[in-house]
Amino acid sequence: MNPHAQSVPDDASTRVTPTLDSWLRAAARGDEAAFSKIYQATSSRVFGLALKILRDRAAAEDVTCEVFTQLWRKSADFDPVKGSSVSWILTMARTRAIDRLRSAGRLASREGAIDAAWEVQAPGADPEQQNLGEERAKFVRKALAALPAEQREAITVSFFGGLSHSETAEALGAPLGTVKTRIRAGLSALRRELAGSEGTLA
């Protein structure tokens, strides 16, 4: 499947979000035409997010295929009460892309980058310091998992995907100011949590 074969501009996919809801309901009933419209409206954003996370075009194309295969099977799972259809589809893409990183054994290096960003592990540490850094990394992941879903999603897409704030906002279909607020609030909560862990790790 070529992710760019029948794609439309991102702003168009944003405008059709209410229509996407109805297309998803139709796809859940086995409507292939509705599913084709979903693909046309969202494939470029799915591929773009996967590419930014994976940094590999072929892998991003594979993930895009996997997302739409999953979407065809699970269209009935979409619940508009829990969020927009675009966000639901992009979350699926993010999950698939991160799963691909794990399977390729590359996620550890990205986690190392986020640890370094929060100064939880010093480079070139001796074995004792390295062990301490690993314990702190566990605190980071635990603290990240405890964040509100919207903050965790914004931070994960931004740090793991290497996206700028504006790119994260585009990927999540949220206003830039909202995404900045979520990231700022999430990082503040993480820093507070990590500051409280220093005594435990000392």
FENZI-V512214 format. One record per pair of residues at least 4 apart in sequence whose C-alpha atoms are under 8 Angstrom apart, sorted by the first residue. I is the first residue (numbers start at 1). J is the second residue. D is the distance in Angstrom with one decimal. If there is no record, write none. Layout:
I	J	D
I	J	D
//
This chain:
1	61	7.3
1	65	6.3
2	61	7.0
3	7	7.1
3	43	5.7
3	44	6.2
3	47	6.2
3	61	6.4
3	64	6.8
4	43	7.2
4	44	6.1
6	39	7.7
6	40	5.2
6	43	8.0
7	39	7.4
7	40	4.6
7	41	6.1
7	42	7.0
7	43	5.8
7	44	5.5
8	12	6.6
8	13	7.1
8	40	6.2
8	41	5.7
8	42	7.6
8	44	7.0
9	13	6.7
9	41	7.9
9	44	7.5
10	14	6.4
10	41	8.0
10	42	7.7
10	44	7.3
10	45	6.6
11	15	6.4
12	16	6.4
12	41	7.2
13	17	6.5
13	41	5.0
13	42	6.0
13	86	8.0
14	86	7.6
14	173	7.1
16	20	6.0
16	41	7.8
17	21	6.6
17	84	7.3
17	85	6.5
17	86	6.5
18	22	7.0
19	23	6.2
20	24	6.0
20	38	6.4
20	85	6.5
20	86	7.8
21	25	6.4
21	80	7.5
21	85	6.1
22	26	6.2
23	27	6.0
23	34	5.0
23	35	6.7
23	37	7.4
23	38	6.7
24	28	6.1
24	34	7.3
24	35	7.1
24	38	7.5
24	75	5.6
24	76	7.3
24	78	7.5
25	29	6.7
25	75	6.9
25	76	6.6
26	30	6.7
26	31	5.4
26	34	6.1
26	35	7.8
27	31	4.6
27	32	6.4
27	33	8.0
27	34	5.7
27	35	5.3
27	72	6.9
27	75	6.2
27	76	7.9
28	72	7.4
28	73	7.7
28	74	7.3
28	75	4.9
28	76	4.8
31	35	6.5
32	36	6.2
33	37	6.4
34	38	6.4
35	39	6.3
35	72	7.2
36	40	6.3
37	41	6.1
38	42	6.1
38	43	7.9
39	43	5.2
39	68	7.4
42	46	6.3
42	86	7.5
43	47	6.0
43	64	7.3
44	48	5.9
45	49	6.1
45	90	7.6
45	171	6.8
46	50	6.2
46	64	6.3
46	89	7.6
46	90	6.0
46	93	5.9
47	51	6.0
47	60	6.0
47	61	6.5
47	63	7.7
47	64	5.6
48	52	6.2
48	60	8.0
49	53	6.3
49	90	7.6
49	93	7.2
49	94	7.0
49	161	7.8
49	171	6.3
50	54	5.9
50	55	8.0
50	60	5.0
50	63	6.8
50	64	7.3
50	93	6.5
50	94	6.6
50	97	5.6
51	55	5.2
51	56	6.0
51	57	6.0
51	59	7.7
51	60	4.9
52	161	5.6
52	162	6.8
52	163	7.0
53	94	7.8
53	97	6.6
53	98	7.4
53	157	7.9
53	160	6.6
53	161	4.0
53	162	6.7
54	59	6.9
54	60	6.5
54	97	6.6
54	98	7.9
54	100	7.9
54	101	6.8
54	161	7.5
55	60	7.8
56	60	6.1
57	61	6.2
58	62	6.3
59	63	6.2
60	64	6.1
60	97	7.5
61	65	6.3
62	66	6.3
63	67	6.1
63	93	7.2
63	96	6.3
63	97	6.2
63	100	7.8
64	68	6.4
64	93	7.2
65	69	6.1
66	70	6.1
66	96	7.7
67	71	6.0
67	89	8.0
67	92	6.6
67	93	5.9
67	96	7.1
68	72	6.1
69	73	6.6
70	74	6.0
71	75	5.4
71	89	7.8
74	78	7.6
78	85	7.2
78	88	7.4
79	83	7.2
80	84	5.9
80	85	6.8
83	87	6.7
83	88	6.8
84	88	6.3
85	89	6.2
86	90	6.1
86	172	7.7
86	173	7.0
87	91	6.0
87	172	5.7
87	173	6.5
88	92	6.3
89	93	6.4
90	94	6.1
90	171	7.1
90	172	6.8
91	95	6.1
92	96	6.2
93	97	6.1
94	98	6.1
94	157	7.4
95	99	6.1
96	100	6.2
97	101	6.4
98	102	6.3
98	107	7.4
99	103	6.2
100	104	6.2
101	105	6.2
101	106	5.2
101	107	5.2
102	106	6.0
102	107	5.2
102	108	7.9
106	110	7.1
107	111	6.2
108	112	6.1
109	113	6.4
110	114	6.5
110	159	7.9
110	160	6.0
111	115	6.2
111	160	7.4
112	116	6.2
113	117	6.2
114	118	6.6
114	159	6.4
114	160	7.7
115	119	6.3
115	120	5.5
115	121	6.4
115	137	6.3
115	140	7.3
116	120	6.1
116	121	6.0
116	122	7.3
118	191	7.6
120	133	6.3
120	136	6.1
120	137	6.9
121	130	7.5
121	132	7.9
121	133	4.7
121	134	7.7
121	136	7.4
121	137	7.7
122	129	8.0
122	133	7.4
125	129	5.2
125	130	5.5
126	130	5.9
127	131	6.1
128	132	6.3
129	133	6.1
130	134	6.3
131	135	6.4
132	136	6.3
132	201	7.2
133	137	6.1
134	138	6.4
135	139	6.6
135	201	7.6
136	140	6.3
136	194	7.9
136	201	7.5
137	141	6.4
138	142	6.1
139	143	5.9
139	194	7.0
139	197	7.6
140	144	6.0
140	190	7.2
140	194	7.1
141	145	6.2
142	146	6.4
143	147	6.7
143	190	6.0
143	193	6.6
143	194	7.9
144	152	6.3
144	190	6.8
145	152	7.0
147	151	6.3
147	152	5.6
147	186	6.7
147	189	7.8
148	152	6.2
149	153	6.0
150	154	6.2
150	182	6.9
151	155	6.2
151	182	4.8
151	183	5.9
151	185	7.3
151	186	5.3
152	156	5.9
152	186	7.0
153	157	6.1
154	158	6.0
154	168	6.8
154	172	7.8
154	179	6.5
154	182	6.7
154	183	6.0
155	159	5.8
155	160	7.9
155	182	8.0
155	183	5.6
155	186	7.3
155	187	8.0
156	160	5.3
156	161	7.1
157	161	5.0
157	162	7.3
157	163	6.9
157	168	6.4
158	162	5.4
158	163	4.6
158	164	6.3
158	165	6.9
158	168	5.8
159	163	6.8
163	167	5.5
163	168	5.7
164	168	6.0
165	169	6.2
165	176	6.9
165	179	7.0
165	180	6.5
166	170	6.2
166	176	5.9
167	171	6.1
168	172	6.1
168	179	7.3
169	173	5.8
169	174	5.1
169	175	5.9
169	176	5.2
169	179	5.8
170	174	6.6
170	175	7.9
170	176	7.9
174	178	6.7
174	179	6.6
175	179	6.4
176	180	6.2
177	181	6.2
178	182	6.2
179	183	6.2
180	184	6.0
181	185	6.0
182	186	5.9
183	187	6.0
184	188	6.1
185	189	6.2
186	190	6.2
187	191	6.1
188	192	6.2
189	193	6.2
190	194	6.0
191	195	5.9
192	196	6.3
193	197	6.4
194	198	6.6
196	200	7.9
197	201	6.3
198	202	5.9
//
